[in-house]
Amino acid sequence: MADHEDLPHHHYIPVFYLKQWTRDRRLVEFSRQHSGVAKPRHTSPTGTGYEPGLYRVEGLPDEQAEEVERKFFGPVDNTANEALQIHLQSWGARKWKPDHIEAWSTFLTSLLLRVPEHVKRARKMIEDVWLDKYEEHKAVYETLEGSEERDMLTFVIESSSKYTMEFAKRIIKDDTVRKHIEGMRWSVIDLQDGGVPLFTSDRPVVISHGLTQPNGYVTLPISPAKVFVACNTEQQEARLRSMPSRRLANDLNRHTVRYAVKYAWSPTKDRLPYIEEHLSKDAHLNPRYLDDVPNAALLRDDAA
């Protein structure tokens, strides 16, 4: 097994998305140190928002172990990048192809579910199933073909890695959520005139009032000046558009920064005092983002 730090970097916040916050190809990563002090760090989009081997399937040759990253997240992110450019340049439904629509809705769901805390929680959940009543399960394992070639703990680690990735792919591509998002009213709101640049973070998606509720809506900052919005009703979209840009930007920033688990990003470090006040202050709370995602409730901290 390769050393953890030598494994490929799997970006749970994709590089193409973070590029929107760069200046001269670099952005500022904010994180809170063990001392509690918030620290800025200049880096490139490839140098942040990742964890080594996050989506790796243990126990397989390198090429197969990386298939989830290459064959699942890679294609999703590539097409979502094309959709993002439509959002940023001149938003218009006539320019959308079916592949872009599906990729963007899948991308939004993936940002909620592909993060390290959920991947690790799913792996632990699967491992716990095997390790509960260990002796009974060991007796079952020893009847399986090939059990003499590796011990049960190795089998548990490798199996949990494999089934976690299958589980993640299934719920990220779930038609129930994806189709609902695709049926919402999509638009982009330009907030540049408010004079408050948008942050992004490792929890950048906001689902307010429940995904399927009449007043429910989804937001995602797509640049320091623009936010993607999906609403269930014309009335809710009109309410968001009627908000003063400065107020809406401040509301988005507060949520984006306070719910960040580890990182927030900005083109500059000008607003370090704001980061010091808010970064990750609500990260211990578990937003009910996953309530509308079938089976994803299993990943919640308060799941039974």
HELIX and SHEET records of a PDB file:
HELIX    1   1 HIS A    4  ASP A    6  5                                   3    
HELIX    2   2 VAL A   15  LEU A   18  1                                   4    
HELIX    3   3 LYS A   19  TRP A   21  5                                   3    
HELIX    4   4 PRO A   45  GLY A   47  5                                   3    
HELIX    5   5 ASP A   62  ALA A   65  1                                   4    
HELIX    6   6 GLU A   67  GLU A   67  1                                   1    
HELIX    7   7 VAL A   68  PHE A   73  3                                   6    
HELIX    8   8 GLY A   74  GLN A   89  1                                  16    
HELIX    9   9 ALA A   93  LYS A   95  5                                   3    
HELIX   10  10 PRO A   98  LEU A  113  1                                  16    
HELIX   11  11 PRO A  116  LEU A  131  1                                  16    
HELIX   12  12 TYR A  134  TYR A  141  1                                   8    
HELIX   13  13 SER A  147  GLU A  149  5                                   3    
HELIX   14  14 MET A  152  ILE A  172  1                                  21    
HELIX   15  15 ASP A  175  GLU A  182  1                                   8    
HELIX   16  16 GLN A  192  GLY A  194  5                                   3    
HELIX   17  17 GLU A  234  SER A  242  1                                   9    
HELIX   18  18 SER A  245  ARG A  258  1                                  14    
HELIX   19  19 LEU A  272  HIS A  278  1                                   7    
HELIX   20  20 ARG A  288  ASP A  292  5                                   5    
HELIX   21  21 ALA A  296  LEU A  299  5                                   4    
SHEET    1   A 2 HIS A   9  HIS A  11  0                                        
SHEET    2   A 2 TYR A  50  PRO A  52 -1                                        
SHEET    1   B 4 ALA A  38  THR A  43  0                                        
SHEET    2   B 4 LEU A  27  ARG A  32 -1                                        
SHEET    3   B 4 TYR A 263  SER A 266 -1                                        
SHEET    4   B 4 THR A 200  SER A 201 -1                                        
SHEET    1   C 4 ARG A 185  ASP A 190  0                                        
SHEET    2   C 4 LYS A 226  CYS A 231 -1                                        
SHEET    3   C 4 TYR A 217  PRO A 221 -1                                        
SHEET    4   C 4 VAL A 206  SER A 208 -1                                        
END                                                                             
